[in-house]
Amino acid sequence: MINLTNKVAIVTGGGKGIGESISRVLAKQGASVHILDIDKENGTRVAESINTSGKKALFHYCDLTNHDAIDDIFKNVYKQSESLDILINNAGIAHIGNVETTTPNDIDRLYNVNIKSVYSCLHFGIPLMKKSGGGSIVNMASIASVVGLADRFAYTMSKGAVYSLTFSIAKDYVNDNIRCNAVGPGRVHTPLVDNYLKDNYTGQEQEMFEKLSKTQPIGRMGKPEEIANLVAYLCSDEAAFTTGSFYPIDGGFQTLNT
Ligand SMILES: NC(=O)c1ccc[n+]([C@@H]2O[C@H](COP(=O)([O-])OP(=O)(O)OC[C@H]3O[C@@H](n4cnc5c(N)ncnc54)[C@H](O)[C@@H]3O)[C@@H](O)[C@H]2O)c1
């Protein structure tokens, strides 16, 4: 049903995890996908593998905390494609700690990657979408945007910002044919989760993996492609009536944990 033929998409953090799946699904549905990531090896791997499958992708090395670099890349994408139809603000980093253990450096790092980079992509992306006649933006929030998770002070704060800025953008650009929605995954099995277990539970990774899986009432973590399929729907013309919405996708975490 979902047809993204001739759509030009930018996916931040498309080199791994949820962003990799989003890049693959959007390309499979016909979009030309521009992957922005600081991880050159994985970004190149994903773009090459999409191209080998007969679909279209291009990798752009980008540290998303660099406002000017984002400007250059977005200008190049537009020059090359003469359109920008889809923007997926997916890249993000995790952090463990409560307000007492979180340092000013932690706050700055989380702010720069999880919030300011989203601002930069919107700042440069929206004028190009306007020139393209409209578009669809999907912001990667989290279930942490709307519930309190233990020891996730800075991360929760940053994902709260992603959640609320979505409504601001949706409101300001509703008359420009630009839709903006946010997705709020529960725990999804990606390198982010594996690195968290490796760094914090060395030697107990499997045991902790099982424990974390069971915190979703459905009994497992999400798969990146399950998040990607929701994102692809939100980007498509089938979702034309959808803007300013937040979509939890969490195996029942928010509403069934009593
Ligand atoms: N995995 C989960 O359980 C989960 C749950 C809810 C929300 N999320 C959110 O989904 C998004 C993707 O998470 P994931 O689990 O796939 O993470 P991941 O670590 O597996 O992948 C994130 C990607 O973003 C890139 N990235 C990070 N910082 C960057 C920077 N400064 N510049 C450019 N690229 C950068 C990384 O290189 C990586 O390729 C994040 O915003 C995360 O907060 C994840």
The ligand as an ORCA input file, in Angstrom:
! r2SCAN-3c Opt
* xyz 0 1
  N      16.673      1.318     20.939
  C      15.696      1.687     21.763
  O      15.288      0.938     22.663
  C      15.036      3.038     21.591
  C      13.836      3.295     22.270
  C      13.216      4.537     22.129
  C      13.785      5.504     21.327
  N      14.958      5.236     20.680
  C      15.523      6.309     19.863
  O      15.648      5.858     18.529
  C      16.757      6.513     17.902
  C      17.692      5.461     17.316
  O      18.126      4.616     18.360
  P      18.916      3.246     18.082
  O      18.576      2.339     19.207
  O      18.722      2.795     16.680
  O      20.420      3.787     18.303
  P      21.809      3.260     17.692
  O      22.861      3.703     18.649
  O      21.701      1.806     17.390
  O      21.914      4.108     16.353
  C      21.970      5.506     16.383
  C      22.666      6.035     15.147
  O      22.799      7.459     15.291
  C      24.133      7.827     14.946
  N      24.560      9.042     15.662
  C      24.680      9.205     17.000
  N      25.174     10.426     17.263
  C      25.379     11.051     16.062
  C      25.888     12.322     15.671
  N      26.326     13.204     16.563
  N      25.948     12.609     14.366
  C      25.521     11.704     13.439
  N      25.049     10.491     13.744
  C      24.972     10.159     15.051
  C      24.985      6.621     15.360
  O      26.240      6.613     14.713
  C      24.081      5.463     14.983
  O      24.307      5.038     13.651
  C      17.404      7.366     19.000
  O      16.929      8.689     18.894
  C      16.920      6.728     20.276
  O      16.897      7.634     21.361
  C      15.587      4.036     20.800
*
